[in-house]
Amino acid sequence: MTDSLRWAKFNAPLRFKFKHASANRTASSSIIVEAKLGQFIGYGEACPRSYVTSETEESVISFLRTHGEDWIKSINSIEALRKKIHTEKELINQNPAAFSALEIAFLDALAQEQKISIECLLGLRELNDNLHYSAIVGDSSPFKTRAQSLIYKLIGFRDFKVKIGADIERDKKRFQSLPRNIRLRVDANNLYNDPDECANHLKGLKQKIWAIEEPLQVGDADGQTQLARAMNARIILDESLINIDQLSPYQDPSLEWIANVRVSKCGGIIRSIDLARA
């Protein structure tokens, strides 16, 4: 049987419009990839976000058209996949979401071939049901923030991530409507240029915030350090940490940086594991 590669767009409407500082979405979109290795068929998904990796659905499809055939001819084992990931590091750095779909499809097919789980294929422990989830609240109106957060609390969520906006008075009303006794972190999606301005905004919310995700411009390690100390909070790195080469500015252990490791952003499962372990 010949090896082959196919892909298609997948769009799913959201029940509610989701808004934050970098985007405003009414639907979730992705690219589904099908990789056929012999008699085994694996599936992967790319979730390109232009404000994270500068990728779009069109750039993902272009990557698959340009490089897909070379990859599918090269991969016949997990060892071959790991080796090619290493040699094609720069290509993947430029197309992390696109490659993640390809890699996941390969892992799926290779695991089927060996009749094992992907965890076993990668030398990991099998998954269990002890997973922790957070409630995510977008930059919505005070009324909608209150309604969504109450529903989340009623169904058992205690860990909340809330997007912040540029209007401090609006945010005060939004955050006042949050339930009590929650563990709160915020996400600014690179809204601010100045750490002092960001700190003033966050202090004005009068909430206990344990972590702040991407408060400043991408890669502003000095500003993030200043803000972490001003707020006595941890900084979560998302857009500022896409690959392992970007770790070097975040070596101060006293600040306890947190890496937001996401497969599509980081260029696949294998690279995500390497980043998490670094």
C-alpha positions as CSV (number, residue, x, y, z in Angstrom):
1,M,0.0,0.0,0.0
2,T,1.2,3.5,-0.8
3,D,1.6,6.2,1.8
4,S,-0.5,9.3,1.4
5,L,-1.5,12.6,3.0
6,R,-4.8,14.4,3.0
7,W,-6.1,17.5,4.8
8,A,-9.3,19.5,5.2
9,K,-10.5,22.6,7.0
10,F,-12.8,22.2,10.0
11,N,-14.9,25.0,11.4
12,A,-17.1,24.8,14.5
13,P,-19.3,27.7,15.6
14,L,-18.9,28.8,19.2
15,R,-22.0,29.1,21.4
16,F,-20.8,32.5,22.6
17,K,-18.5,35.1,21.0
18,F,-15.1,34.9,22.6
19,K,-13.1,38.1,22.9
20,H,-9.7,39.1,24.2
21,A,-7.0,41.7,23.4
22,S,-5.6,39.9,20.4
23,A,-8.7,38.4,18.8
24,N,-12.5,38.3,18.6
25,R,-13.9,34.9,17.5
26,T,-17.4,33.5,16.9
27,A,-16.0,30.1,15.6
28,S,-13.1,27.8,16.2
29,S,-11.2,26.7,13.1
30,S,-8.5,24.1,12.5
31,I,-7.0,21.9,9.8
32,I,-7.4,18.1,10.1
33,V,-4.6,16.0,8.6
34,E,-4.9,12.3,7.6
35,A,-1.7,10.4,7.2
36,K,-1.8,6.9,5.7
37,L,1.3,4.8,6.5
38,G,0.8,1.5,4.8
39,Q,-2.5,0.1,6.1
40,F,-2.6,2.4,9.1
41,I,-4.4,5.8,9.1
42,G,-3.6,8.5,11.6
43,Y,-5.2,11.9,12.2
44,G,-3.8,15.1,13.5
45,E,-5.0,18.7,14.0
46,A,-3.5,22.1,13.5
47,C,-4.9,25.1,15.3
48,P,-3.2,28.1,13.7
49,R,-3.5,31.4,15.5
50,S,-2.0,34.3,13.7
51,Y,-1.5,36.3,16.9
52,V,0.5,33.5,18.4
53,T,2.7,32.0,15.7
54,S,1.8,34.2,12.7
55,E,0.3,31.1,11.0
56,T,-3.1,31.0,9.2
57,E,-5.1,28.2,7.7
58,E,-3.7,29.2,4.3
59,S,-0.1,29.0,5.6
60,V,-0.7,25.5,7.1
61,I,-2.1,24.2,3.8
62,S,0.9,25.7,2.0
63,F,3.2,24.0,4.4
64,L,1.5,20.6,3.8
65,R,1.5,21.0,0.1
66,T,5.2,22.0,0.0
67,H,6.6,19.6,2.6
68,G,4.1,16.9,3.3
69,E,5.3,14.5,0.6
70,D,8.9,14.7,1.8
71,W,7.8,13.9,5.4
72,I,5.5,11.1,4.6
73,K,8.3,9.4,2.5
74,S,10.7,9.8,5.4
75,I,8.8,8.5,8.4
76,N,8.5,4.8,9.0
77,S,9.3,4.7,12.7
78,I,9.3,6.8,15.8
79,E,13.1,7.0,15.6
80,A,12.9,8.4,12.1
81,L,10.4,10.9,13.2
82,R,12.5,12.1,16.1
83,K,15.6,12.4,13.9
84,K,13.8,14.4,11.2
85,I,12.3,16.7,13.8
86,H,15.8,17.4,15.0
87,T,17.2,18.1,11.5
88,E,14.2,20.2,10.4
89,K,14.2,22.3,13.5
90,E,14.2,25.7,11.8
91,L,11.4,24.7,9.4
92,I,9.3,23.6,12.3
93,N,10.1,26.8,14.2
94,Q,8.6,28.8,11.4
95,N,5.5,26.5,11.1
96,P,4.8,25.0,14.5
97,A,1.0,24.6,14.2
98,A,1.3,23.2,10.7
99,F,3.9,20.6,11.7
100,S,2.0,19.6,14.9
101,A,-0.9,18.3,12.8
102,L,1.5,16.2,10.7
103,E,3.4,14.9,13.7
104,I,0.2,13.9,15.6
105,A,-1.1,12.0,12.5
106,F,2.3,10.1,12.2
107,L,2.2,9.2,15.9
108,D,-1.3,8.0,15.6
109,A,-0.5,5.7,12.7
110,L,2.8,4.5,14.2
111,A,1.1,3.6,17.5
112,Q,-1.6,1.7,15.6
113,E,1.0,-0.2,13.7
114,Q,2.6,-1.4,17.0
115,K,-0.8,-1.9,18.7
116,I,0.2,0.4,21.5
117,S,-0.9,3.8,22.8
118,I,0.9,7.0,21.8
119,E,2.0,7.4,25.4
120,C,3.7,4.0,25.2
121,L,5.2,4.9,21.8
122,L,6.8,8.0,23.3
123,G,7.9,6.2,26.5
124,L,5.5,8.0,28.7
125,R,3.2,6.8,31.5
126,E,-0.4,6.0,30.4
127,L,-2.9,8.7,31.0
128,N,-5.2,8.6,34.0
129,D,-8.4,10.5,34.9
130,N,-6.7,12.8,37.4
131,L,-6.8,15.9,35.2
132,H,-7.3,19.5,36.3
133,Y,-9.3,22.0,34.3
134,S,-9.7,25.8,34.5
135,A,-12.7,27.9,33.6
136,I,-11.9,30.5,30.9
137,V,-13.8,33.8,30.9
138,G,-13.3,36.1,27.9
139,D,-13.2,39.9,27.8
140,S,-17.0,40.1,27.9
141,S,-19.5,42.5,29.5
142,P,-19.9,42.6,33.3
143,F,-23.3,40.9,33.0
144,K,-21.9,38.1,30.8
145,T,-18.8,37.7,33.0
146,R,-21.1,37.2,36.0
147,A,-23.4,34.8,34.3
148,Q,-20.6,32.6,32.8
149,S,-18.6,32.6,36.0
150,L,-21.6,31.6,38.2
151,I,-22.3,28.7,35.8
152,Y,-18.7,27.6,36.0
153,K,-18.8,27.8,39.8
154,L,-22.0,25.8,40.0
155,I,-20.6,22.9,37.9
156,G,-17.5,22.7,40.1
157,F,-14.8,25.0,38.7
158,R,-12.6,26.7,41.3
159,D,-9.6,27.6,39.1
160,F,-10.4,30.6,36.8
161,K,-8.5,32.4,34.0
162,V,-10.1,35.8,33.1
163,K,-9.1,37.9,30.2
164,I,-8.5,41.6,30.9
165,G,-9.2,44.6,28.6
166,A,-7.9,48.1,28.3
167,D,-10.8,49.8,30.1
168,I,-10.0,49.7,33.9
169,E,-13.5,50.8,35.0
170,R,-15.2,48.1,32.9
171,D,-12.7,45.5,34.2
172,K,-13.5,46.6,37.8
173,K,-17.1,45.9,37.3
174,R,-16.3,42.6,35.6
175,F,-14.0,41.4,38.3
176,Q,-16.4,42.5,41.1
177,S,-18.9,40.1,39.6
178,L,-16.7,37.0,39.9
179,P,-17.6,34.4,42.5
180,R,-15.7,34.3,45.8
181,N,-13.3,31.7,46.9
182,I,-11.8,31.0,43.5
183,R,-8.2,30.7,42.4
184,L,-7.7,33.5,39.9
185,R,-5.2,34.2,37.2
186,V,-5.5,36.8,34.4
187,D,-4.5,36.8,30.7
188,A,-3.7,40.1,29.0
189,N,-2.7,38.7,25.6
190,N,0.2,41.2,25.3
191,L,-2.0,44.2,25.9
192,Y,0.5,46.4,27.7
193,N,3.8,48.0,26.7
194,D,4.6,49.4,30.2
195,P,4.9,47.2,33.3
196,D,3.9,50.0,35.6
197,E,0.7,50.8,33.7
198,C,-0.1,47.1,33.7
199,A,0.5,46.8,37.5
200,N,-1.7,49.8,38.2
201,H,-4.5,48.2,36.1
202,L,-4.2,44.9,37.9
203,K,-4.0,46.5,41.4
204,G,-7.1,48.5,40.6
205,L,-9.1,45.2,40.2
206,K,-8.6,44.6,44.0
207,Q,-8.4,40.9,43.5
208,K,-5.9,38.3,44.7
209,I,-4.2,37.3,41.4
210,W,-1.7,34.4,41.7
211,A,-0.5,34.5,38.1
212,I,-0.5,36.8,35.0
213,E,-0.3,35.5,31.5
214,E,1.4,37.5,28.8
215,P,0.9,40.9,30.3
216,L,3.4,42.8,28.1
217,Q,4.8,42.7,24.6
218,V,6.1,39.3,23.3
219,G,9.6,38.5,24.7
220,D,9.8,41.5,27.1
221,A,11.6,39.5,29.8
222,D,12.8,42.6,31.7
223,G,9.3,44.1,31.9
224,Q,7.8,40.8,32.9
225,T,10.4,40.5,35.7
226,Q,9.5,44.0,36.9
227,L,5.8,43.2,36.9
228,A,6.2,39.9,38.7
229,R,8.0,41.6,41.5
230,A,5.5,44.5,41.7
231,M,2.5,42.2,41.8
232,N,4.1,39.4,43.8
233,A,2.7,37.0,41.2
234,R,4.0,34.5,38.8
235,I,4.2,35.2,35.0
236,I,2.8,32.7,32.6
237,L,4.7,32.6,29.2
238,D,2.6,31.9,26.2
239,E,3.4,33.8,23.0
240,S,6.8,34.6,24.6
241,L,7.7,30.9,24.7
242,I,7.0,29.0,21.5
243,N,10.2,26.9,21.4
244,I,13.0,25.8,23.6
245,D,15.5,28.4,22.2
246,Q,13.4,31.2,23.8
247,L,14.0,29.9,27.4
248,S,17.2,31.6,28.1
249,P,15.8,35.0,29.4
250,Y,13.7,33.2,32.0
251,Q,16.3,31.5,34.1
252,D,15.7,33.4,37.4
253,P,14.3,30.6,39.7
254,S,13.1,33.1,42.3
255,L,10.3,34.2,39.9
256,E,9.0,30.7,39.2
257,W,8.1,31.3,35.6
258,I,5.3,29.1,34.2
259,A,5.4,27.8,30.7
260,N,2.1,27.5,28.9
261,V,2.9,24.5,26.8
262,R,0.5,23.8,24.0
263,V,1.1,21.3,21.2
264,S,0.0,23.4,18.3
265,K,2.0,26.4,19.4
266,C,5.1,24.5,20.3
267,G,5.4,22.4,17.1
268,G,4.0,19.0,18.1
269,I,3.9,16.6,21.0
270,I,7.6,15.6,21.0
271,R,8.9,19.2,21.0
272,S,6.3,20.1,23.7
273,I,7.6,17.4,26.0
274,D,11.2,18.5,25.4
275,L,10.2,22.1,26.3
276,A,8.3,21.0,29.4
277,R,11.3,19.0,30.6
278,A,13.9,21.7,29.9
